[in-house]
Amino acid sequence: MQNMKYKYLLFDLDGTLTDPKEGITTSVQYALKFFGIEEPDLGKLTPFIGPPLKESFMEFYGFDGAQAQKAVEKYREWFAPKGIFQNVVYEGIPQMLKKLKENGKVLAVASSKPQVFVEQILEHFAIREYFSVVVGSAMDGTRVRKEEVVEEALRQLWNPAAPGFGLRTPESSCTVMVGDRKFDVEGGREHGLVTVGVSFGYAGEGELEAAGADYIVGTVGELERVLMQ
């Protein structure tokens, strides 16, 4: 495709490419139980889908930094062997990714989930091949803010060797960040990207609008139409 409007496409993972509700919420449930907190309603734990885990334990349960770090460790005890695959790809996503790549788009994943888990999930669902760049957070708790994840993905996409890499370049206007939460929209806007919010994920009512998403789509088909520009 010549003169395409959008060339570089960054995708969040959870709530955007896959529906991880069961795996994430049961892992949080397991971690809370370690602290003597019983939460039988997994629906109440969906706010953990999207933002960095440590911050979520602090925000939603009042944990201090040390407690939250321990909660993350307990979470991973369940998530690494079990929860990671309690997950499904949204219908139509593999076909959309294939079409986008065949039409000359350059695809990347930018997720706050640890990179080792992101890679495992993409491989498990046989969609890793569509992405030129995959960036997640580090297991030591660094690079968890969406702005940091997006910046590293852009560094690799645009010019990984550039010594004077800047946050905003001529490529910004043809680069899109796709996600289901305000963190994805804010992370994209921080770098001057076009932002697309998917309402089939886990955003609260009005969340994507308040974050200032350039587009909000309700289906994978609508998402494909926007990204094919």
N, C-alpha and C positions, 0 to 999 in steps of 0.2 A: 504494500500500500504506500503510495507516494503522498507526501504532505499530510501525514496523519496528525491529528490534533494532539492526541495523547500517545506517547511512545513508551514511557517507563511507568510500570504499574506495581505499586507496593500493596501487599495484602497483609492485614492482620490474620491470625490463625483462628483462635477461639471465637466462636460466634459469627465468624465471617466465612471461612472455608469449611469449618467443621462445627458440629454441635457437641460440645464436650460436657454437657450438663451433668450427666451421671458420674463421670470420672472425677470431675473437679469437686462436686458437692459431696460425694462420698469420701473423698480424700480430706476435705475440710472437716467433715463430721468425725472422721477418725482422729484428726489432730485435736479437735476440741475435747473429745472424750478423754484424752490424755490429761487434760486440765480439769477433768471432772464436770465438763459441760455436756449435757445430753441435748442433742438437737435432732429429733426424729423427722422433722419436716425439711426435706431437702430443698424445697422451693424457697425457703428462707435464706438459703446459702448461695443463691444465684448471683448476688452482688459480687461474689468473689471471682466471677468470670470476667476477665478483662484486665483489671488493675494489678499492680504488683502485690504478691501475696503478703509480704511482711507488713506493708502499709495497711492492707485490708484487715489483718488480725488486730492491728492497733486501732484502726478506726471503728470497726464493728464490734469488737469485744473488749476494748480498753486495755489491751496488753501493752506492757512496756517493751522497749527494744529487745531485751534479752528473752522475754517470754515469746514475743513474736518470732524471733529467730528460731527458738526451739519448736514453735508451732510449725514453721516452714519445714524443719527437719522431719517432724512427725508426719506432716502432709506427704512428703516425698517417700516415706516408708510405705505408704499405701499406693501413692500415685505411680511410682517407678515400675513395680511389678504388675499392678492391676489397673489402676485408674487411667493410665495413659491410653489404653485401648478400649475403655468404656466411652466410646466416641464414635460419631458417624459423620461422614461427609455429606454436606447438604446436597440434595438432589440437583443435578445439572451442573455442579461445580466442575467435575473433571472435563466434561464436554466443553464448557466455557473456556477453561484454561487452555485446552488443546487448540481451540479456534483462535484465541487471542495470540498464542505463540505462532501459529501458522500464518497469521496475518502481520507478522513482523513486530509485535509488541515484545518488550523486554520485561519479564516478570520477576518479582522478588517477594520474599516474605519478611515482614518486620513485626516480630512478636516479643512481648515481654516475658513469655515463657522461656525457661532455660533452653539454650540452643540445642543441646543434646536431645532434649525431648521433642523439640520442633522437628529436627531431622528424622527422628524415629517415626513420628506420626506421619510425616509426608511420605516416607518410604513405605510404611505399613499400608497406606491407602493408595499407593502407586501414583502419586502426583508430584513427586520430587523432581521428575524429569522436566517439568515445565518451568522451573525456576532457575534463573541464572545466578541469583544471590539469595542466600537464606541467612538471616540475622536474628538471633534471640538474645536473651540476657545471659550473663555468666553465672555459674553455679555458686560463686563466692558472693553473690549479692550485688555485683556491679552491673552497670548498663541495664538497669531495670526500667528507668523512666522512658516513656514512649519517645520523647524527643531525642534521647540518646540512641535508641535502637534505630530510629529513622535516619539519624545522621550517619550512623555507620553503614546502613544499607545504601544511602545515597553516595557515600564515599566510594563504596565498591562498584556501584552501578555507573557512576558518571566518570570518575577518573581516580582509581585507587592509588596512583603514583603521584598525584598532584601535591606538591609541597605546601602550596598556599590554598588548600581546599577551603572554600567559603560556604556559608550556610545558604546563600542564595546565588544562583547562577542562571544563565539563560535557559538551562534545562528545566528550571522550576515550573514554568508554565506548561510544559508538556509532560509533567510527572504527576501521578495521581496516588494519593493514599486512600485505601479502602479499609473501612473498619466498622464495627458495630457499637463502639462506645465513644464517649466524649474524649477519652484519652487518645484515641486514634485520630480524631479530627484535630485536636489541639496539637498533637505531635506533627501532623502534616502541615498545619497552618504556621507552626513555629519556623518551618523551613520554606515557607512560601509556596507550598504545593496545592494543587487542586484536591479537594477532599470529597469523598463519597461516603455517606453513612448508609449502612444496610439496616433496615428496621426489622429484619427477620432474626436478628441476633438478640442481645441482652441489654440494650439501652432502655432506660426508664422513659416514661412518657415525656416528650418534649426535650429529652436530653440532647439528641443530635441537632435539633433546631437551635437550642440555646448555645451549643458549641460552635455554631456557625458553619455547618457543612454546606458545601457548594451544591451538592446533590444529595437527595435522600431517596433511596429505592426500596421497594417492598418485596421484590422477587429477584431470583438469579437472572431471569430473562431481562428484567429492566436494567440490572447491573451490566449485563453483557452489552446492551444497546448503548449505554453511556460510554463504556470503555472501548467500544469499537470505533469511536470517533477518531 
